[in-house]
Amino acid sequence: MLHSPLTVRNIGIFAHIDAGKTTTTEYMLYRSGSIRAAGSVDNGTTSTDSLDVERERGISVKAASASLLWQGTRINLVDTPGHADFLAEVERSLGVMDGAVLIVSAAEGVQAQTEVLWEALRLMNIPTLIYVNKLDRVGASFERTLADIARLLSPNALAVQRPLPDEEGGFAGVRELWRSRENAANAGFAENAFAEPGLAHSALARTGPPSDDSGLSTDEEDAFRSAAAEKFAEFDEELLLRYIEGDVPELNETVSLLAEYAASGRIFPVCCGCSAKGIGIGELLDAMLAFLPAPPPRPALSGIVFKIERDRSMGRAAWVRLYGGTLRNRDAVKLEGRETEQKITQIRVLDGLKLVDAGEIKPGDIAAVYGLTDAAIGDKIGDPALVPTTPEMAVPLLTARVLPESEADYTRTAEALRELTDEDPLLGLAWLPELRELHVRMMGTIQLEVLASIMYSRFGLRVGFGPPAVIYKETPAAVCEGRVAYLAPKPCWAILHFRIEPGARGSGLVYRSEARADDILPAYQNEVERRVPEALKQGLHGWEVTDLIVTLTYGQHHVWHTHPLDFVIATPMGIMNGLASGGTKLLEPVLRFRISVPEEYAGRVMSDLSRMRAEFAAPAAEGARFVVEGTVPAATSMDYFATLRSFSGGKGVMTASFEGYRDAPEGTEAVRARSGINPLDEAKYILSARSAL
């Protein structure tokens, strides 16, 4: 093994697009000696962007894993995509992280996607260190960014580093506030030993430490201790009394308390640097070890499959994060919900960017496991109660028909897309053999371009896409009842009565049962509960039905004639019968947006927003720019990113993230072709379900 479970950190790197996330990861690998030279995003030479499309476009598409050794601790890094179109990759990475580094650009500040990521990190209470990057940029401000962080993310953010100015007032290096004086001075010199030739060195390297041989003045130390004590006082009554009495903890106690509160997700240390010049990277790695926790122990075998990959030589790999227990080569593993066990044939772990063989993995480890042939993303190993729940952030908003280059490529295209859907379930491949049509879902139009590139580079297939259409949803228009009596062709017997009610927006599906066990056995009731979500995948207009309460009010089985499959067949018929009796209404996806443009374009933007049915707060002025925030339907704003950049000469910026679904305007018509037989056509549906068609 490369490490013991006591000396590992699993840390995700998260950021808004262009905040410098991949560059930061690259310099961490370089600074630790895992790679010989740091690559460039602009030149397409970074280590973690391995796909052709990532190198061409300069963006991350897939979450990339790497491992480095720092101060005797192995750090498993996951570099996640920053663009909102690839939020699904971020979502899958969240559950396997013990800590996170959230990167914010000192030039652009906190962006909409930054806030989305922050909310997800807080929902899972993942200890988070914030890194303010790009301090060398014109207009960059650490203080302004710190104020943004306190206002938009958390008032419990605490700067543990400060930027050092050069002689011209620019950015030259990093001063650490949390270290002892001797260590701070030594760290300053050590960091500059790795600075790139020709770049500005820090003040410490140029002039040496201050006259008192410290990297931190007494005033700076006192200010840091006082600021930290003020934060601590919010969480501890004893510390509050000490603070009121002017008893501020000494530096060592301050750092110890800060580590405790940071590890519990209550205080968020803020670091700073310029990753593109390698400045601040060593200090960032030190802070990660100091303030982000080691994996907590679990009492039993527990793990999750968070990624599926295929290797030309090794085949299909299920990437597993292990929380408790041990997995070894040749172990027989049963995945949650599976009846049969599968035998592990090989386990490989990361050493830098390379996968190397390992005989076993222990708590805290991340590894590529081979032999789990039917494992899917989200599958749990061992005790599922010990695996953290991951929030659902990624919601595909668009759907498009896939157009193979030729009819002869139809089957190969379907097989390739099925393989990619295995790796990214949110693609939601809809394969309609009877129509010879393929449909995929996506977060945004850039994802389509990336998908086309992957189809060609990986499978040699050229594909196009039909015009993207917004993904609507349906919800019950009124309280209704659904009834089904599935009694023929014999032998079969399943009677079900449902009450279907509209639910609150964003509530999803709430299922209840009022049926008596004497009328319908609990085993059959469980089968009905499992089948209701599946029955709601396609409503009256072909869209998923959501925000509803489904109650099984009555059911009946027959002691001789009933088979469990009868309730599998009957459930969709009963649900659709109810929806047809009460009707459904359409829901449309809504985005939360922020638009920033030069003031001369303010009138055009306000007019466009009104036309797009946007709802927004009073606009604000930031310098010479006009800023407006609010919500807007995805259907009306799909192309506005490009429109804004066009009429503003590239000076307008729009960021957006998914807000939720709301009622579509009266008269909205949107129908999606149904996959399979409609349960409302009961005779044909029963024959199809019984494989008689």
N, C-alpha and C positions, 0 to 999 in steps of 0.2 A: 504493500500500500504506500501511497505517496504521503499520507499524513494520518494523524490520529484524529478522531472526531472532536477533540478538545481544541484543535488549532485550525479551525476552518471558519470562513465567513462566506455566506451566499448573499451577494449584493447585486441588486439591479440598478442599472444606469438609465434614468428617465429624463426626458426633456421635450420641450416644444421643438419643432423642426428648426434647424439652423442655429440652435443654441450651443452647438459644439460637443455634442454627446459622443459621437464616434471618434472625434479627435481626442477627447479626454481619455477614452478607453485605450486608444492607440498609444498615447504617451504614458499611461499607467503600465502597459505591457513593456514599453521601451525602458521606462525608468526602473522597472523591476528586473530588467535583463531577460525577459521572456522573448523579446524579438531584438534583432540587431540594429534595426533602424526604424524610425517612426515614419509611417506612410502619410499621404495627404489625401483628404477627401476630394479636393479639387482636381488632383491628378489621377484619382481612381486607384491609389496604391495602398489603401488601408487594409489591415489584416482581417478585420471583422466583416467588411463588406465583400463577400466572396462571389455573389451573383453578378453576372455581366450587367444586368440592368442597374444594380446598385452602383457599380463603378461608372457606368455611363451617365446616370442621372445625379450622382452625388448624394443619394439618400439611402437610408437603411429601409429594407423591405421586410427582412426576416430578423427575428431576435437571434443574436449571435452570442455564443458562449465562449469564454476563454478562462484560463486559470493562471494565476501568478503567485509567486512567493514573496512575501514582504515581512521583514522582521520575524521570521520563523513561523508565520501564519500563512496558510494557503487561502487565497481569496478566489472564489469562483465568481466571475463577473458575467452578467447577462446584459449585453448592449441591446436595448430595445428601440424599435423604430420611433421616430419623432412625428411623422406625418399622421394626421387623423385618419387617413384612409387605411392605415395598418394598425389600428387600435386593438384589433383582435390578438395580434402578436404580443402586445403589451399586457393585455388581460391575462393571457395564458402564463406569462412570466411572473405576474404578481404573487400567485399562490406559493411559489417555490422560494421566495426571497425571505431572508431573515432581517434584511436592512435594505435601504435604498439611498441612492445619491440622486437628488433632483437638481438638474442644472438649469440655471437662469442666466440669460444673456444680460450683461450690464448695459448693453446698448438699447435692447428692445424691452427689457424688463419682463414682468410676469405677463404671459400671453394666455389666450383662452384655453389652449391645449394644456398649458401648465396647470391651470386650475382644475381641469378634468382629471389629470393625473394625481394632483394633490388630494382631491376628494376621494379617489379610489384608494390611495395610500392611507388616508385617515380612516376610511371605512374598514380597512383590514388592520388598522393600528400598526402599520409597519414602521419601525423606527426609521427616521429620515434625516439625512444630513443634506443641507442645501449648499450648492457650490455656485458662486457668482463668477461667471466666466467672461472672457473677452474684455477685460479691463483695459486693454491697450487700444481699443477702438475709439474713434473720434465720437465724442458725445457720451461716452460711457461714464457712469457714476455709481460708485459703490453705495454711497449714502442714499441716493434716490432709489436704487434697487432694493436696498434694505427696507426703506419705507414702504415700497410696493409690496414686499414680502409680508411685512407686518400688517398691512391694510387688506391685502387680497388673499393671503394664505393663512398666516397665524401670527398673533401678537406675541407668541411664545418662541419666536425665532431669536436666537442670541448669537451675535458675531463672536467667533472664537479666533478670528484672524482679521487683520486690517491690511489694506494695500500700502506699499511703500512708494512714495513718489520719487521720480528722478529729478535732476536739476532743473528740467523744463516744466515740471509739474505733471508729467505723464506717469505711467505705471512702470515700476521697475522691479518690484518683488513683493514678498509677503512677510508680514510680521505676525508671529503666533502669539496670541494673548493667553493661551491656556497652559503653556509650558513653564517650567521653572526657568529662571534667568539663564542659568548655565546651559540647559538643554536648548533653549531658544537660540542662543548664540551659535552653538555647535550645529544646530539644524540649518541655520541660515547659510553657513559656509558649505555644509554638505550638499545642500540643494544646488548651489551654484556650480559645484563640480560637474554637474550633469547638464548645465545650460548649453545650448547650441552655440558653436563658434560664431562670432560676429553679432550676437544679440546683446542687448543691454543687460548688465549684471545688476544684482540688487545692491542697495545701499550698503548692506553689510559686507558684501564682497569687495566693493570699491574702497570703502573707508575704514573697514574694520568695525568692531563693536563699539558702542559708546564708551565713554571714559570709565564708567563704573563696571565695565566688563559684563554688561547684560544686554540682551536683545530686547528688553522690555523695561521702559522707565518706571519709576515708582508710581508716577501719576497714572500711567497707562494700566499698570497692574491694579491699582486701587479702583479705577473706573470700571475695569472688567469685573472685579470681585463684587463691586456694588451693584452693577447691572445684573449679574448672575444671582446675587442674593435677593434682589427684587423679584426675579422669576421664581426662585425656590419658595419664597414666602407664600406664593399662591397655592402651594401643594402641601405645606407642612406648617402646622400651627406653632410648633416650637421654633421653627426657623423664622416664622412671622414675628414672634415676640422678640427674637434676637435682632431681627432687622429693625424693628421699631426702636429698640434700645441702642441701636448703632453698633451692634456686635456683628460685624461682617466676617464670614469664614475666611481663614487664610487660604492661600492659593492651592495648596495640596488638597484641602478639604473641599474647596470650590470645585476643583476638577473631578474629584471623586463623586460629589453630588451631581455634577453635570452629567457624568457618565451614567449614573443611575437613572436620572430623569430622561436622558436621551434614549437609553435602551428601552424604557417603558413607553416611549412615544408621547411624552408630555412637553419636552423642550427640544428644539430643533437647532443644532449648531449650524452656523453659517460660515463657510470658508470662501476663499477667493483666489483668483489666479488668471492666467492666460494660457490655456492649453496648447494653442497653436505654436507658442514659443517654449513650451515645457516649463513655464514658471508656475510654481505652486503645486505641482503634481506630487512631489514627495511629501509636502505638508498635508495634502489631501489624503494620501494613503495612510499617513500617520493618524489623522483624525478619524478615518474610517475604522481603524482598529481600536481607537480609544473610545469612540462613541456609538458604534453600531455593534449589536450583541452577537455572540456566538449562538449557534442553533440550540434551542431549549431541548432537553431530553424528553423522549416519549417512552411510556412504559411497555409498549408492545410493537410488533411489526406494523408499520404504516408507511405508505408512500403514495405518490400520484404520478401518472403518466402526463407530462405537460407538453410533449412535442413528439412528432413522428417524422423521421427522416429516412431516406433511402440512400444507401451507399453502393456504388457500382460493384465493389469487391465484397463487401460484408452483407449487403442486403438490407432488410428493413430493421431499423433501430427504434426502440421505444425509449425516449429520454425520461428517466425516472428521478424524482427527488425523494430521497428516503428520509423519513422523520424519526422512525424508531425501528429497532431490530436490525437484522443483518440479512443481506442477500448474497448468495454465493453461486458460482458456476454449478450447473446441474441441479439447482434447487427447483422443485415443482411449485409453481405459483398459481393461485386462483385469484382472478380479478373479480371485483365486486359485480354481482349480477350474472356471472358465468357459472355454468354447471361443471365444466371440466377444468383440470389443471393443465398448465403449460410449463415446459421445462426450459430454464434459462440455459442457452448454449454458450454465451460469452458476455462478459461485462467489460466495458472500456471506459476509462475516465480521462479527463483533460489534463494534459501537462503542457501549459502554455496554450498553443493553438492546436496541438496534436493530440489524437486519441491514442492511449496506450492501454495494454491489457491489464486488468486487475482481477485478482481471484475473488474478491468480495468487496462489498461496500457496506458502510456503517452509517449510523444516524448523522444527518447533515450533508451526506454526500449527494452529488449529482452525477449520473452516469448514463451512458448509452447501453441499453440492455437488449440483447439479441435472443430470439427464440419465442418472444411473445407475439406470435404471428397475427392474432386478431385484436391486439390491444388498440384502443382508441384514445384520443386526447380526452382527459378527464377521468379515465378509469383509475380506480383506487385499489391499492394493494394492502392486504391486512385489515386492520381496524379502521373503517372509514370515519369514525367519530374523532379520530386523532389527526385527521387531515384538515387543514384550514379551508374554509369556504371562500371562493374567489368571487368578487362582485362582477356582475355582467355590465360592462361598459360599452362594448362594441355591438352596435345595432346596424346591420346592413340596411341602407336606405334606398338603394337602387337595384333594379334587376334588368338584365339584358339578355337577348338571345345570342348564342354563339353561332357564328357562321363559318363552317369549315371552308377551306379554299376550294375543295371539290367534293362532290357527292361520295367519291371513293374514300375520302378521309373521315367520313362520318363516324364509323365504328371506332377507329383509332383515336379520334378526338374525344369521343365519349369515354373511352378507357383512360386516356390521359387525364381528363378532368376528374374522373372518379378517383384517381390516385392523388391528385392535388387536393380534392375535397377531404380525403383521408387525412391529409396534413393540415388542412384548414377547413374545419367543418362548417364555418360560417359562409363558405362559398355556396353552400346549399344547392348543389347541382340538382336540377330538375331534368330528368331524362324522360322524354315523351316519345317512346318508340312508335306509337300509332301515328303521330304527326311528324316523326323524324325531326324533332326539335330538341335542342339543348338550351337550358337557361341557367344562368348563374346570378348570384347576389353579390353586392359589393358595397363598400362604405362610400366610395367616390369614384370619379372618372379616371383618376390617376391609377387606381388599382386595375382598371381594365387594360391600360397601356402596359402595366407591369405583367399582367397575366398573359397578354399576347407575346411579350418578350420571352417569358419563361416557357411558354408552349413551344416556341421555335428553338430556343437554345437547348432545352432539355429533351424535347420529343421530336424535333425536326418538323413541326407542324405549323403551318401559317393559318391563323384564324383571324376573322374579323368579328365585329359585334354590331347588333342592331342598335337603334337609338335607346339609351338607358331610360327606364321608366321608374317613377317613384314607387316604392313598396308601401302600399296602404295596408291598413288592418281593418277588421270589422269588430263591432261590439253589438250586443243585443239592443234593439230599439225599445223593447218593453219587456215586462215580465211575461213569461210564456211557459207552456208545458210541452214536454216531448214524451211520446209514448210509442212503445214498440212491443208487439207480441210475435216473437219469432218461434213459430210452431210447425213450420213445414219448409222444405220436405223432411219428413221424419227419417231417422229419429233425431229430434232436437226439441228443446224447450227453454225459452228464455223470455221472461216478461220484465220490462223495465219502465218506470215512470220517473221523469226528471222535472224539476222546477229550475228554470233558467232565469236569472235576474241580472240586470246591468250592475256593474261594480264601479268603484271610484277610478278615475284616470290614474293609470300607472299601477293598479293593483294586480294586474295579470289574472290568473285563474285561481279562484278559491273553490275547493271541492269539499262537500259535506255529504254525510249519509244519515238518513233518518229511517232507513229500511230495517225491519226486524230480522234478526238472525234466523228465526223460525221460518220466515218466508223465503229468504235468500241467504245461503250459507256465507259466512265471513270470507271463505276462500274465493267464492264467486264475486262478492263485493269488492275484494281486493283487485280482482281481474278487471272489474268495471273501472275502478279508480285509476288503474294503470292505463286504460285505453282512452279515457276522456281527453287528456291532452293531445293524443294522436288524432282523435276525431275532430278536434278544433283547429287542426293545421290548415284546413280549407273550409271556408264558410260559404255562404250563398253566392258571393261574388268571386270566390276562389282565393281570398286572402285569409291569413290567420285570424282567428277570433280571440279577442283578449278582453280584459277588464270586465269580468263576469263572475257570478257565483252560480255554481252548478250543484244542485242538491238531489241526491237519489232519494226520492220520497217513498218508493215502493218497488219491490222486485219479487220475482217468483221463480223458483227452480222446480224441476220434477225429479222425484227420487229415482226414477228409472231412466227417463229419456234425456236428462240434461247432461251435456258434456261441457267442460270449461271453455272450449272453443266457441260454444253458442253465445256466450256473453262477449267474446271478442268481436263476433260478427254483429251482435245486436246493439252494442253501445253506440257505434257511429250512426246507426239508423235512428235510434232514439234521440240522440243529440241533434241531428239534422232535421228530424221531424219537429222538434221544438223551435229551432231557429227559423224554420220555414213558417211556422204558425205565428210567430211574433215579429219576424223581420229583423234585419240588421242594418246598421248605419256605418258609413265609412269613417275611419280615423286617418288623419294625415300626419306624417312626421314633421317635427318643427325643430329648427336649429337655433341655438343661442349664438349671436354674432357680435363682433366688434369691428367697426370700420374706422380707419384713420386715413384722412386725406388732407392735402393742402386746403386752406380755407376757401380758395376760389371755386372749388368743386362741391362745396357744401349744399348749394341749392339743388344741383343735379342729384346728389345722393339722397336728399330728403324726398324729392319727387319719386325717385326709383323705389325707395322703401315703402312709400304709400301705395304705389302701384302693385308691389309684391305682397301686400297685406301684412306688412311687418308691424310689430308692436315694439315701441322703444321709449326709453326715458329721455329726459331733456338732454340735448347734446352738450358737450363740454369743449373747451378750448385748451389744448396742450401746446404751448408755444405758438407757432404759426400754423398749427394743424387743428382740424376739426375732427372730433371723436364722438361716435354715437354707438350705443350698445342696446341690444334688445333681442327679440325673437322674430323668426321669419319662417314661413313654410318652405320645406325643401323643394316642393314642386315648382314654386315661383322663383326660386333663387339659385337653381342648379347651375346656371351659366354665369352668375353675376361676378364670380371671382375674376373671370377673364374680362368681362365687360368693364369692371371697375379699373383694372390695370390698363385697359386699352384707352378709355377716355381721359384717364389721369396721367397718361404718359409713363406708366409704371410707378408712379409715386403713391398710389392708393394701396392700402393694405387691408385685407379682410381675413379675419380668422373666425372659424365657426366650429361648434361642437354640437352633438346631438342633445336636445333638451327633453324630448318626449313626444308622445302622440296627443293630438287634440281633435275635436270634431271637425270633419271636413265641411266646407260650405255647402249649404243646401243646393242640390242639383248636380253635385260632383258625380261624374260617371267614370268608374274605373273597374274593369273586369279582367281577371286573370284566368287563362285557360286552366281547367282542372286537370290534375294528374290522376289517372285511374277512373274507376266507375263511381258516379255520385251515389251515395247511400240513399238518396231520395228515390232513386230508381231501384226499389227494393228487390224486385225479382232478378234483375240483371246483376245487382250488387251481390246478392246471396250466391248466385251461380259462380260469380268471379271469385268470391271469398272462399268457396268450397272447391276452387280449381276445376269447375265444370264448364268454363267457357273455353 
